[in-house]
Amino acid sequence: MTDKAYALFEERQRARGIDLNVVREKLKSLAIETPSWGFGDSGTRFKVFRNGKAARTPYEKLEDAAEVHRLTGCCPSVAIHIPWDKTDSYGKLRSHAESLGVKIGAVNPNLFQEEEYMLGSVTNANAAIRRKATDHLLECVAIAKETGSKDLSLWFPDGTNYPGQGDIRARKVWMLEALKEVYAALTPDMRVLIEYKFFEPAFYHTDLVDWGMAFQLANKLGPQAQVLVDTGHHAPCTNVEHIVAYLLDECRLGGFHFNSRKYADDDLIVGAINPYELFLIFYQILDASADADPAVRGTVDAIAYMIDQSHNIEPKIEAAIRSVLNVQTQYAKALLIDREEVRAAQSEQDVLGAEDAVRKAFEFDVSPLLESIREEMGLPLDPMRAYKEGSYAERVGRRG
């Protein structure tokens, strides 16, 4: 980066009335959680392509995540998945994370790999299987308490493939029963984040098919339950930013699982397919951060930004870095929206003026801004290049 490049960027933004001091502070405080499973060998529904550089244990996953944080400066926590990250001592795992300068983030139960869960977990017609699934959720609450995690991230694969296969209303009751038991086990500073998905692995009906069902469940459970929006878990043409705005206004948006999809599912790198959507999501969040209602502002402040990607053909650490940089870039662009200009155009019913006020922020090259901030924070100007040229990449290369 040259001083001239940033000076030109600064001059242009200040001419628009953008307070770059505020922008810079918000960018420096952005925290993005990386997923432990993104650093290990994981694949598609068809095959896992083994990668000799992938992390093999929960401890190595934390080490890889810590390297991403060292290079980007914005990934202070790591989500874990149980039983993928099962260990004899979660206290020891927590200590290892802290020794690396990161902490354990959200705990994610696994309700889709046991043989008994073929026809459902907490909504299975067999009461013994429902009990097993609920006990696993309670186990994950206990793990969260031991690791210092405050969030339990819940996704249920439960659903049916054929009409008549299951009693849809009974399954709804069983789902709520299980979640009430889990909710009662939380400490006052913990949350359950309820995820949803409109299809797969169930193809007739999914028990938590959309944000509305997750929202209703959260309302029934209480204030420590919120909705988790996975950016890849929607039908084509769904307006995700509309969902985000609605949940923010209801103070029920708890967090994100960032990724991308082209057709279905969600394992592509965030921002790789539709970066404008990611930008517009951040626009809604930042707009809500200035809301007059302190409850809405508090909801914005507590949003958990998490990445949920299983990298099948990509190098693991490089994919994590790229994901983080994509999020940073779109967040930076959203910070440059002149909301006063937008409001003025809205009040005048100037359709194209309002759209232009939003779109032109997306079109800015924010690389001088991001490089300036990295320089100020003592980070590499180009985290990807720094990783490839660093000693940690050589160390990872010797794992195989």
VONUMAR-260485 format. One record per residue (C-alpha): residue number from 1; residue in one letter; z, x negated, y. Coordinates in Angstrom, 1 decimal, always signed. Each point is the difference from the previous one (the first is absolute). Layout:
// residues N
> seq, type, z, x, y
> NUM, A, Z, X, Y .
...
//
This chain:
// residues 400
> seq, type, z, x, y
> 1, M, +0.0, +0.0, +0.0 .
> 2, T, -0.7, -1.2, +3.5 .
> 3, D, +2.1, +0.8, +3.0 .
> 4, K, -3.1, +1.3, +1.7 .
> 5, A, -0.6, +2.6, -2.7 .
> 6, Y, +3.4, +1.4, +0.3 .
> 7, A, +0.0, -0.1, +3.8 .
> 8, L, -3.2, +2.1, +0.0 .
> 9, F, +1.5, +2.4, -2.4 .
> 10, E, +3.2, +0.3, +2.0 .
> 11, E, -1.9, +0.5, +3.3 .
> 12, R, -2.1, +2.8, -1.5 .
> 13, Q, +3.0, +1.9, -1.4 .
> 14, R, +2.1, -0.4, +3.1 .
> 15, A, -2.9, +1.4, +2.0 .
> 16, R, +0.3, +3.1, -2.2 .
> 17, G, +3.7, +0.3, +0.7 .
> 18, I, +1.1, -1.1, -3.5 .
> 19, D, +3.4, -1.8, +0.0 .
> 20, L, -0.7, -2.9, -2.3 .
> 21, N, +3.7, -1.0, -0.1 .
> 22, V, +0.8, +3.3, -1.8 .
> 23, V, -3.0, -0.4, -2.3 .
> 24, R, +1.0, -3.5, -1.0 .
> 25, E, +3.6, +1.0, -0.7 .
> 26, K, -1.1, +2.9, -2.2 .
> 27, L, -2.4, -2.3, -1.9 .
> 28, K, +2.7, -2.6, -0.6 .
> 29, S, +2.4, +2.7, -1.3 .
> 30, L, -2.5, +1.5, -2.4 .
> 31, A, +1.3, -0.2, -3.6 .
> 32, I, -2.3, +0.6, -3.0 .
> 33, E, +1.5, +0.1, -3.5 .
> 34, T, -2.0, -1.6, -2.8 .
> 35, P, +0.0, +1.2, -3.6 .
> 36, S, +1.3, -2.2, -2.9 .
> 37, W, -2.7, +1.5, -2.3 .
> 38, G, -2.7, -1.2, +2.4 .
> 39, F, +0.8, -3.6, -0.9 .
> 40, G, +0.0, +0.4, -3.8 .
> 41, D, -2.8, +0.8, -2.5 .
> 42, S, -0.9, +3.7, +0.3 .
> 43, G, -3.3, +1.7, -0.4 .
> 44, T, -1.9, +3.2, -0.1 .
> 45, R, +0.1, +2.7, -2.6 .
> 46, F, -2.6, -2.0, -2.0 .
> 47, K, +1.2, -3.6, -0.1 .
> 48, V, +2.4, -2.6, +1.4 .
> 49, F, -1.9, -3.2, +0.8 .
> 50, R, +2.5, -2.7, -0.5 .
> 51, N, +0.5, -2.4, +2.9 .
> 52, G, +1.5, -3.3, -0.7 .
> 53, K, +1.4, -0.2, +3.5 .
> 54, A, +1.8, +3.4, -0.1 .
> 55, A, +3.8, +0.1, +0.1 .
> 56, R, +1.6, +0.4, -3.4 .
> 57, T, +3.6, +1.0, +0.8 .
> 58, P, +1.8, +2.0, +2.7 .
> 59, Y, +1.2, -3.3, +1.4 .
> 60, E, -3.5, -1.4, +0.4 .
> 61, K, -1.2, +3.3, +1.6 .
> 62, L, +2.7, -0.4, +2.6 .
> 63, E, -1.0, -3.6, +0.6 .
> 64, D, -3.6, +1.0, +0.5 .
> 65, A, +1.1, +2.8, +2.4 .
> 66, A, +2.1, -2.4, +1.9 .
> 67, E, -3.0, -2.3, +0.5 .
> 68, V, -1.9, +3.0, +1.5 .
> 69, H, +2.9, +0.6, +2.3 .
> 70, R, +0.1, -3.7, +1.0 .
> 71, L, -3.6, +0.0, +1.0 .
> 72, T, -0.2, +3.4, +1.7 .
> 73, G, +3.5, +0.4, +1.3 .
> 74, C, +0.1, +3.8, -0.6 .
> 75, C, +0.8, +0.6, -3.7 .
> 76, P, +3.8, -0.3, -0.2 .
> 77, S, +0.4, +2.3, -3.1 .
> 78, V, -1.4, +0.4, -3.4 .
> 79, A, -0.2, +3.3, -2.0 .
> 80, I, +0.9, -0.2, -3.7 .
> 81, H, -1.2, +2.2, -2.9 .
> 82, I, +2.3, +0.8, -2.9 .
> 83, P, -0.4, -0.9, -2.9 .
> 84, W, -2.8, -2.4, +1.1 .
> 85, D, +2.6, -2.0, +1.9 .
> 86, K, +2.9, +0.6, -2.4 .
> 87, T, +2.5, -2.8, -0.2 .
> 88, D, +3.4, -0.7, -1.4 .
> 89, S, +1.6, -0.5, +3.5 .
> 90, Y, -1.3, +1.9, +3.1 .
> 91, G, +2.7, -1.8, +2.0 .
> 92, K, -1.6, -3.3, -1.0 .
> 93, L, -3.4, +1.4, +0.9 .
> 94, R, +1.3, +1.0, +3.4 .
> 95, S, +1.5, -3.4, +0.6 .
> 96, H, -3.3, -1.6, -1.0 .
> 97, A, -1.9, +2.1, +2.5 .
> 98, E, +2.5, -0.8, +2.8 .
> 99, S, -0.2, -3.7, -0.7 .
> 100, L, -3.8, +0.3, +0.6 .
> 101, G, +0.5, +1.8, +3.3 .
> 102, V, -0.9, +3.5, -1.2 .
> 103, K, +1.8, +3.0, -1.4 .
> 104, I, -0.5, +2.6, -2.6 .
> 105, G, -1.7, +3.1, +1.4 .
> 106, A, -0.7, +3.3, -1.6 .
> 107, V, +0.8, +0.6, -3.6 .
> 108, N, -2.9, +1.8, -1.9 .
> 109, P, +0.8, +1.7, -3.3 .
> 110, N, -2.7, +0.1, -2.7 .
> 111, L, -0.5, +3.4, -1.6 .
> 112, F, -3.5, -0.4, -1.4 .
> 113, Q, +0.1, -2.6, -2.8 .
> 114, E, +2.5, +1.3, -2.6 .
> 115, E, -1.6, +1.7, -3.0 .
> 116, E, +2.2, +3.0, +0.5 .
> 117, Y, -1.4, +0.6, +3.5 .
> 118, M, -3.5, +0.9, -1.2 .
> 119, L, +0.7, +3.7, +0.9 .
> 120, G, +2.3, -0.6, +2.9 .
> 121, S, +3.2, -1.8, +1.0 .
> 122, V, +2.4, +2.0, +2.1 .
> 123, T, -2.2, +3.1, -0.5 .
> 124, N, -0.4, -0.4, -3.8 .
> 125, A, +0.7, +3.2, -2.0 .
> 126, N, +2.3, -2.1, -2.2 .
> 127, A, +3.5, -0.1, +1.5 .
> 128, A, +0.8, -3.4, -1.6 .
> 129, I, -3.1, -1.6, +1.6 .
> 130, R, +1.0, +1.4, +3.4 .
> 131, R, +3.4, -1.4, -0.5 .
> 132, K, -1.4, -3.4, -0.8 .
> 133, A, -2.2, +0.0, +3.1 .
> 134, T, +2.8, +1.1, +2.3 .
> 135, D, +2.3, -2.7, -1.5 .
> 136, H, -2.7, -2.6, +0.9 .
> 137, L, -0.1, +1.3, +3.6 .
> 138, L, +3.8, -0.3, +0.1 .
> 139, E, -0.2, -3.5, -1.5 .
> 140, C, -2.3, -0.9, +2.9 .
> 141, V, +2.5, +1.4, +2.5 .
> 142, A, +2.6, -2.4, -1.5 .
> 143, I, -2.5, -2.9, +0.2 .
> 144, A, -0.6, +0.8, +3.7 .
> 145, K, +3.7, -0.1, +0.7 .
> 146, E, +0.3, -3.4, -1.8 .
> 147, T, -3.0, -1.5, +1.8 .
> 148, G, +0.8, +1.4, +3.4 .
> 149, S, -3.1, +2.2, +0.1 .
> 150, K, +0.2, +3.1, +2.2 .
> 151, D, -3.1, +1.8, -1.3 .
> 152, L, -0.9, +1.6, -3.3 .
> 153, S, -3.7, +0.5, -0.2 .
> 154, L, -1.0, +2.8, -2.3 .
> 155, W, -3.4, +0.8, -1.5 .
> 156, F, -0.4, +2.4, -2.9 .
> 157, P, -3.0, +0.0, -2.2 .
> 158, D, +1.1, +3.4, -1.4 .
> 159, G, -2.6, +2.7, -0.4 .
> 160, T, -2.3, +1.7, -2.5 .
> 161, N, -3.6, -0.3, -1.1 .
> 162, Y, -0.7, +3.6, -1.2 .
> 163, P, +0.9, +3.6, +1.1 .
> 164, G, +2.9, +1.2, -2.0 .
> 165, Q, +1.1, -3.5, -1.0 .
> 166, G, +3.3, +0.3, +2.0 .
> 167, D, +2.0, +2.6, +1.9 .
> 168, I, -0.7, -1.1, +3.6 .
> 169, R, +2.9, +1.9, +1.5 .
> 170, A, +2.5, -1.3, -2.5 .
> 171, R, -1.2, -3.5, +0.6 .
> 172, K, +0.6, +0.5, +3.7 .
> 173, V, +3.6, +1.0, -0.7 .
> 174, W, +0.5, -3.0, -2.3 .
> 175, M, -1.4, -2.4, +2.7 .
> 176, L, +2.5, +1.3, +2.5 .
> 177, E, +2.9, -0.2, -2.4 .
> 178, A, -0.7, -3.7, -0.8 .
> 179, L, -0.4, -0.9, +3.7 .
> 180, K, +3.2, +1.8, +1.0 .
> 181, E, +1.9, -2.1, -2.6 .
> 182, V, -1.6, -3.2, +1.4 .
> 183, Y, +0.7, +1.1, +3.6 .
> 184, A, +3.7, +0.5, -0.8 .
> 185, A, +0.2, -3.6, -1.2 .
> 186, L, -1.2, -1.5, +3.3 .
> 187, T, +2.3, -1.8, +2.4 .
> 188, P, +0.0, +1.3, +3.6 .
> 189, D, -2.4, -2.8, +1.1 .
> 190, M, -2.6, +0.5, -2.8 .
> 191, R, -3.1, +2.1, -0.1 .
> 192, V, -2.3, +1.5, -2.6 .
> 193, L, -3.7, -0.3, +1.1 .
> 194, I, -2.1, +2.6, -1.9 .
> 195, E, -3.6, -0.9, -0.7 .
> 196, Y, -2.8, +2.4, -1.0 .
> 197, K, -3.5, -0.3, -1.5 .
> 198, F, -2.6, +2.7, -0.3 .
> 199, F, -1.2, -1.0, -3.5 .
> 200, E, +0.2, -2.5, -2.8 .
> 201, P, +1.3, -0.5, -2.6 .
> 202, A, +0.1, +3.8, -0.1 .
> 203, F, -3.3, +1.8, +0.5 .
> 204, Y, +0.9, +3.7, +0.1 .
> 205, H, +3.1, +0.0, +2.1 .
> 206, T, +2.3, -2.6, +1.4 .
> 207, D, +3.7, +0.9, +0.5 .
> 208, L, +0.1, -1.7, +3.4 .
> 209, V, -3.6, +0.4, +1.1 .
> 210, D, +0.2, -0.4, +3.8 .
> 211, W, +2.1, -0.8, +3.0 .
> 212, G, +1.0, +3.7, +0.4 .
> 213, M, +1.8, +0.1, -3.4 .
> 214, A, +1.7, -3.4, +0.7 .
> 215, F, +1.0, +1.3, +3.4 .
> 216, Q, +1.5, +3.2, -1.4 .
> 217, L, +2.0, -2.0, -2.6 .
> 218, A, +1.3, -2.3, +2.7 .
> 219, N, +1.1, +3.0, +2.0 .
> 220, K, +1.8, +1.4, -3.0 .
> 221, L, +1.8, -3.2, -0.8 .
> 222, G, +1.3, -0.9, +3.5 .
> 223, P, -0.4, -2.5, +2.8 .
> 224, Q, +0.0, -3.1, -2.3 .
> 225, A, -3.2, +1.2, -1.6 .
> 226, Q, -3.3, -0.7, +1.7 .
> 227, V, -3.7, -0.1, -0.8 .
> 228, L, -1.9, -3.1, -0.9 .
> 229, V, -3.7, +0.0, +0.9 .
> 230, D, -2.2, -2.1, -2.3 .
> 231, T, -3.2, -0.5, +2.0 .
> 232, G, -2.1, +0.1, -3.2 .
> 233, H, +1.5, +3.2, -1.5 .
> 234, H, -2.2, +2.6, +1.7 .
> 235, A, -3.2, +1.8, -0.7 .
> 236, P, -3.1, -1.2, +1.9 .
> 237, C, -0.2, +1.0, +3.6 .
> 238, T, +3.8, +0.7, +0.2 .
> 239, N, +1.3, -0.6, +3.5 .
> 240, V, +2.9, -2.3, -0.8 .
> 241, E, +0.9, -0.6, +3.6 .
> 242, H, +0.5, +3.8, +0.4 .
> 243, I, +2.4, -0.1, -2.9 .
> 244, V, +1.8, -2.9, +1.6 .
> 245, A, +0.3, +1.8, +3.4 .
> 246, Y, +1.3, +3.2, -1.6 .
> 247, L, +2.7, -1.9, -2.1 .
> 248, L, +1.0, -2.0, +3.0 .
> 249, D, +0.6, +3.1, +2.1 .
> 250, E, +2.1, +1.5, -2.9 .
> 251, C, +1.9, -3.3, -0.2 .
> 252, R, -0.9, -0.3, -3.7 .
> 253, L, -2.3, -3.0, -0.1 .
> 254, G, +1.9, -2.7, -1.9 .
> 255, G, -2.6, -2.6, -0.7 .
> 256, F, -3.5, -1.1, -1.2 .
> 257, H, -1.6, -1.6, -2.9 .
> 258, F, -2.9, -1.7, +1.6 .
> 259, N, -3.3, -0.5, -2.0 .
> 260, S, -3.6, +1.3, +0.1 .
> 261, R, -2.2, +2.1, -2.2 .
> 262, K, -3.8, +0.5, +0.1 .
> 263, Y, -0.2, +2.9, -2.5 .
> 264, A, +3.4, +0.5, -1.8 .
> 265, D, +3.3, -1.8, -0.5 .
> 266, D, +1.4, -2.6, +2.1 .
> 267, D, -0.1, -3.6, -1.1 .
> 268, L, -2.4, -1.5, +2.6 .
> 269, I, +1.3, -2.1, +2.9 .
> 270, V, +1.3, +2.0, +2.9 .
> 271, G, -2.5, +0.2, +2.8 .
> 272, A, -2.8, -1.2, -2.2 .
> 273, I, -2.0, +3.3, -0.1 .
> 274, N, +1.0, +2.0, +3.1 .
> 275, P, +1.9, -2.1, +2.5 .
> 276, Y, -0.5, +2.7, +2.7 .
> 277, E, +2.2, +2.3, -2.1 .
> 278, L, +2.8, -2.5, -0.1 .
> 279, F, -0.4, -0.5, +3.8 .
> 280, L, +0.3, +3.7, +0.6 .
> 281, I, +3.1, +0.3, -2.2 .
> 282, F, +1.6, -2.6, +2.2 .
> 283, Y, -1.2, +1.9, +3.1 .
> 284, Q, +2.0, +3.0, -1.2 .
> 285, I, +3.1, -2.1, -0.7 .
> 286, L, +0.0, -1.7, +3.3 .
> 287, D, -0.7, +3.2, +1.8 .
> 288, A, +3.1, +1.5, -1.7 .
> 289, S, +2.1, -3.1, +0.9 .
> 290, A, -0.2, +1.2, +3.6 .
> 291, D, +1.1, +3.6, -0.8 .
> 292, A, +2.7, +1.6, +2.1 .
> 293, D, +1.9, +1.0, -3.2 .
> 294, P, +2.3, -2.8, -1.1 .
> 295, A, -0.2, +1.3, -3.6 .
> 296, V, -3.8, -0.6, +0.0 .
> 297, R, +0.5, -3.5, +1.5 .
> 298, G, +2.6, -0.7, -2.6 .
> 299, T, -2.3, +1.0, -2.8 .
> 300, V, -2.7, -2.4, +1.3 .
> 301, D, +2.5, -2.8, +0.2 .
> 302, A, +1.0, +0.5, -3.7 .
> 303, I, -3.5, +0.1, -1.4 .
> 304, A, -0.3, -2.3, -3.0 .
> 305, Y, -3.4, -1.7, +0.0 .
> 306, M, -0.7, -1.0, -3.5 .
> 307, I, -3.1, -1.3, -1.8 .
> 308, D, -0.8, +1.5, -3.5 .
> 309, Q, -2.9, -1.9, -1.6 .
> 310, S, -0.7, -1.3, -3.4 .
> 311, H, -2.4, -2.8, +0.4 .
> 312, N, -2.3, -0.2, -3.0 .
> 313, I, -2.9, -2.3, +1.0 .
> 314, E, +1.5, -1.5, +3.2 .
> 315, P, +2.2, -3.1, +0.2 .
> 316, K, +3.5, +1.4, +0.3 .
> 317, I, +1.5, -1.8, +2.9 .
> 318, E, -3.2, -0.1, +2.0 .
> 319, A, -0.4, +3.8, -0.5 .
> 320, A, +3.5, +0.5, +1.3 .
> 321, I, -0.7, -2.1, +3.1 .
> 322, R, -3.2, +1.8, +0.7 .
> 323, S, +1.8, +3.4, -0.3 .
> 324, V, +2.7, -1.1, +2.4 .
> 325, L, -2.6, -1.3, +2.5 .
> 326, N, -2.0, +3.2, -0.1 .
> 327, V, +3.2, +2.1, +0.7 .
> 328, Q, +0.9, -2.4, +2.9 .
> 329, T, -3.5, +0.3, +1.5 .
> 330, Q, -0.1, +3.8, +0.0 .
> 331, Y, +3.5, +0.3, +1.3 .
> 332, A, -0.8, -2.4, +2.8 .
> 333, K, -3.1, +2.0, +1.0 .
> 334, A, +2.0, +3.2, +0.0 .
> 335, L, +2.5, -1.6, +2.3 .
> 336, L, -2.8, -0.4, +2.5 .
> 337, I, -0.7, +3.7, +0.3 .
> 338, D, +0.6, +1.1, +3.6 .
> 339, R, +1.9, +3.2, -0.8 .
> 340, E, +0.2, +1.1, +3.6 .
> 341, E, -3.8, -0.1, +0.1 .
> 342, V, -0.1, +2.0, -3.2 .
> 343, R, +2.4, +2.6, +1.4 .
> 344, A, -1.9, +0.3, +3.3 .
> 345, A, -3.2, +0.7, -1.9 .
> 346, Q, +1.7, +2.5, -2.2 .
> 347, S, +1.5, +1.9, +2.9 .
> 348, E, -3.5, +0.1, +1.6 .
> 349, Q, -1.5, +1.1, -3.4 .
> 350, D, -2.3, -3.0, +0.2 .
> 351, V, -0.9, -0.2, -3.7 .
> 352, L, -2.1, -3.2, +0.2 .
> 353, G, +2.3, -1.6, +2.6 .
> 354, A, +3.0, +0.4, -2.4 .
> 355, E, -2.0, -1.3, -3.0 .
> 356, D, -1.2, -3.0, +2.0 .
> 357, A, +3.5, -0.9, +1.1 .
> 358, V, +1.0, -0.2, -3.7 .
> 359, R, -3.2, -1.6, -1.4 .
> 360, K, -0.3, -2.8, +2.5 .
> 361, A, +3.4, -1.4, -1.0 .
> 362, F, -1.3, -0.2, -3.6 .
> 363, E, -3.0, -2.0, +1.2 .
> 364, F, +2.0, -2.8, +1.6 .
> 365, D, +0.1, -3.4, -1.6 .
> 366, V, +3.7, -0.5, -0.4 .
> 367, S, -0.2, -3.4, -1.7 .
> 368, P, +1.0, -1.9, +3.3 .
> 369, L, +3.1, +2.2, +0.2 .
> 370, L, +1.0, -0.5, -3.6 .
> 371, E, -0.6, -3.8, +0.1 .
> 372, S, +2.1, -0.3, +3.2 .
> 373, I, +2.9, +1.9, -1.7 .
> 374, R, -0.3, -2.2, -3.1 .
> 375, E, +0.1, -3.1, +2.1 .
> 376, E, +3.0, +1.2, +1.9 .
> 377, M, +1.8, +0.8, -3.3 .
> 378, G, -0.9, -3.4, -1.5 .
> 379, L, -2.3, +1.5, -2.6 .
> 380, P, -3.5, -1.2, -1.1 .
> 381, L, -2.7, +1.4, +2.2 .
> 382, D, -2.0, +0.7, -3.2 .
> 383, P, +2.4, +1.0, -2.8 .
> 384, M, -2.7, +0.2, -2.6 .
> 385, R, -1.4, -3.4, +0.7 .
> 386, A, +3.5, -1.4, +0.2 .
> 387, Y, +0.8, +1.3, -3.5 .
> 388, K, -3.2, -1.3, -1.6 .
> 389, E, +0.6, -3.5, +1.5 .
> 390, G, +3.8, +0.0, -0.7 .
> 391, S, +2.0, -1.4, -2.8 .
> 392, Y, +1.2, +3.4, -1.3 .
> 393, A, -3.5, +0.9, -1.0 .
> 394, E, -0.1, -3.2, -2.1 .
> 395, R, +3.4, +0.9, -1.6 .
> 396, V, -1.2, +3.4, -0.9 .
> 397, G, -3.2, -1.5, -1.5 .
> 398, R, +2.1, -1.8, -2.5 .
> 399, R, +1.6, +3.1, -1.5 .
> 400, G, -2.7, +0.6, -2.6 .
//
